[in-house]
Every structure is written in C-alpha cells, then in structure tokens.
Amino acid sequence: MPLIAIVVAALAIGFEQLIQWKYGPLGIVAFVLLTVGIKAKSTKISGVGAALLVLLLAQSG
C-alpha cells in the first residue's frame, strides 16, 4: 500500500511539473483550483480550474 501512495504522489508531482513547464504559472493555478475543487467537492472551484486548463490547452493547439 505505501508503494502505491509513493507512485501516485510521484505521478502527481510529475504532472504538476509538466503543466508548469508547458503552461506557466497560470497552468499551476488552474491545476490547483481543479484539485482543491475536487477535494472540497466544490463544483464551482473545480469548474473554474477545468475551464482554465481547457483554455490553456486550446491556446497551445
């Protein structure tokens, strides 16, 4: 069980670094809003984070 937690944490940190490298500080803000919204079960906060990520992804494409 601890091995799974370490792997999941490493993947989350890697994904966060990828977002920051590719989309900058606004990408991190969007990712944090999405994560906090999901943990707090707040659809408004997670919706704002998801919308920001979608806008950033649409801009780069």
C-alpha positions in Angstrom: 0.0 0.0 0.0 2.7 2.6 0.8 4.4 1.8 -2.6 1.1 2.7 -4.4 0.9 6.0 -2.5 4.5 6.9 -3.4 3.9 6.1 -7.1 0.7 8.2 -7.1 2.5 11.1 -5.4 5.4 10.9 -7.9 2.9 10.9 -10.8 1.1 13.9 -9.4 4.3 15.9 -8.9 5.5 15.0 -12.4 2.2 16.1 -13.9 2.3 19.3 -12.0 5.9 20.0 -13.2 4.8 19.2 -16.8 1.9 21.7 -16.5 4.1 24.4 -15.1 6.8 23.8 -17.8 4.3 23.9 -20.7 1.7 26.4 -19.5 3.5 28.5 -16.9 2.1 29.9 -13.6 -1.5 30.1 -14.9 -1.4 26.4 -15.6 -0.4 25.7 -12.0 -3.2 28.0 -10.7 -5.7 26.1 -12.9 -4.4 22.7 -11.7 -4.5 23.8 -8.1 -8.1 25.1 -8.5 -9.2 21.9 -10.1 -7.5 19.8 -7.4 -8.9 21.9 -4.5 -12.3 21.9 -6.0 -12.4 18.1 -6.3 -11.1 17.6 -2.8 -13.6 20.1 -1.4 -16.4 18.7 -3.6 -17.0 22.2 -4.9 -18.2 22.2 -8.5 -17.6 26.0 -8.9 -14.0 25.8 -8.0 -13.2 22.7 -9.9 -15.2 24.1 -12.9 -13.1 27.3 -12.9 -9.9 25.2 -12.8 -11.1 22.9 -15.6 -12.1 25.8 -17.7 -8.7 27.5 -17.3 -7.0 24.3 -18.3 -9.2 23.9 -21.3 -8.5 27.5 -22.4 -4.7 26.9 -22.0 -4.9 23.7 -24.0 -7.0 25.3 -26.7 -4.5 28.2 -26.9 -1.5 26.0 -27.5 -3.2 23.9 -30.2 
